[in-house]
């Protein structure tokens, strides 16, 4: 049971049942002997504003935000780091929004980027990507063309489809992951081709570590 002095952090998204973030963050709290708890909360889009207000009222320290809420969460902030955020920090009744997804591609070098997706995850990464970025989505340019790309980024939740055929010499970043930790179709194809790969689990750890430090 969570005690009255336990400091609380939430994960807001839909769905959240398969997220590994609670396991990861609670393990980090335990490793540092912190009396903190990380709770996954299923929140529909129409309930996001009420959920964030409730967390503030209940004295939560902050929250991580996942699909489909990253853009909507930025609009609820008193201060927001860009048009999409994945981390909310609550300070004296104010909501501060941060984008720790940028940590996923920190240090990655490329001249030409194929970015697949047009939702909050893609928008959160866009400002941090190096070089010339070509954005592909089913609502715009499709199918993706990565023929001249140095870096391929899948910012969609799709796990079972390979939108492009990766080749040796490319770097592939796939934000999607499976709860059983098996590789997505894109990660499997990229590894077989000899690409440098940042899979969804590594991406989760990178952004999660940055979020941990903020709270």
N, C-alpha and C positions, 0 to 999 in steps of 0.2 A: 504494500500500500504506500502511496506517495504521502509523505508527511507535510505538515503545514509550512515548514520552512524550505521545502524543496522548491527550487527555481525551475520554471517551466518554459519550454520552447515547443512550438507546434510545427507541423507540416500541413500545409493547406493545398489540396489538389483534388482532382477527380479523374481517374481513380487513384487511390494511394495504397490499396491493399498489397500490391506487389513491390512497393518501394523498399529498398534496403537502407534508406536514410535513417530510420529509427534505430536499427541495429548498429549502424556505424557510429552515429552520434552518441548513443547511450554507452557504447563501448569506450568512446573517447572520454566521456564524462567520468566513467568508472576508473579509467587509467590515470586520470588526474585527481582522483579522490574528490570529485565535485558532487555535491548534493543537488544535481540537476536531473531533469527527466525530459525526454523528447517524445512527443505524442503525435501520432498521425491522425489527421482529421479530414474526413471526406466532406468536401464542401462543393455544392453546385454553384455555377456561375452567379445565379441570382441571389445566392446567400453570402457571397464573399464579403461585401461591405459590412454586413451584420456580424460575420465571423471575426473579422479584424477588430471591429469595435468591441466585441465581446472579449477577445483576448486582452485588449488594452485594459478593459474594465476589471478583468480577473487578475491582473498583475503579471501576465506572462512577460518574459524578457524579450521575446521576439518570435519570429516564425520564418520558416523556409516556405517558398511558394513554387509550386510546380504546375505543369499543364492542367487546365487551360488558362491559368490565372495571371501569368507574369505581366502582361500588358495592363490588365485591369487593376492589378495590385499597385502598379506605378501611379495610376490615377488617384489612388486612395491615400497616397503619401503626402505628408507635409513638405518633405524634400525627397526627391528621387534621382538616382543616378542613371538617367537615360529613360527611354520609352518603355523598357521592360526590366523588371527586377525579380530576383529570386530570393532575396533575404530582406526581411523587415526587422528593424530594431526599434523597440519602444522606449522612449526616453521622456519622462515627465509629461506623459499624455500625448506626446508627439510621435508620429510614425515616420521613420526614416527608411528609405528604400535603397538597397545596394544591389549591384550586379556582380556576384562572384563567379558567374559563368565565364567571365573573361579569363579567369585563372586556367581554364581548360586549355586554351590555346596560347598561353603565355610562353614565350620562347620559341614557338613554332615559326619557321621561316618559309616564305613562299612568295613567288612573284605573281602567280595566277591561282585563284581560289574558285572552286566550284562549291557553292553553298546551297544545299538542298533543304527547302523548307521556308515558310514565310510567317510562321507564328512567333510567339514570344521568345522561344529558344533561339531562333535564327536572329531576331532583332537584338537579343542580348549579346550575341557573339559578334554581330556585324562590325561594331566599332573597334573590336579588338583584333580583327583579322588583318594579316599583312597583305600587301600587294593589291592587285586588281581583283575585285570580287564580282563574280557573276552569280546572280541569284536565280534559282529555279524552283518553281512550285506549280502545282496543278492549276492554280488560279492565274498563272502567267506563262512564262516560257517552260515548255515541257516537250519531250523528256529532257533530263539533264544531259549536258555535254561536258565531259571531263577530259576530252581528248588532249587538250593542251594545258591541263591544270597540274600544278605541283602539289596542291592540297585539296582534298575532297572532304567536305564536312556534311554529315547527315544530321540535320537538326530536326528531324521528324521522329515520331515514336515507332516507325515501321521497323520490324525486326526480321521479317521473313522474305523480304524482297530486295534484290540488288538492282538499284536504279541505274548504276553505271558499272562498267567493268574495270576495276582497278588494275594498274600495271606497275611493274617494278620501277622504283624511282619516285613514286608518289607517296605522300603521307596521307593517311586516312584517319579521320576523327569521326567516331560514331557515338552520338549521345544516347542512343537506344541501348538497353541492356535487358537481359532476362533475369528473373529472380533466382533461377537455378544456376546462374553464372555461366551457362553455356554460351558460346559465341553467336552473335547475330549472323544472318546470311552475308551481310556486307563485311563484317570483320573476318569471317571465315575465308571469303574470297580475297580479301586484301592480304591476309597472312599467306595464303597459297601463292599469291602473285609476288610475294617478297616485299611488300610495302612496309613502311614504318606505320605502326598502328597505335592510336589511343582509343581503346574501347570504352564502352559506356561505364564500366565499373571504375576504370581509372579516371574518367571524366567526373564521375560522381565523387570520388575521393578528392580530386583537386578542388572542385567548387565547394565541397563540404568542409574541407580544412579551412578554406578562406572564410566561410560562413561562421565556423566555430570560433575563429579569432575575433570576429565582429561582436559576437554576443558575450 
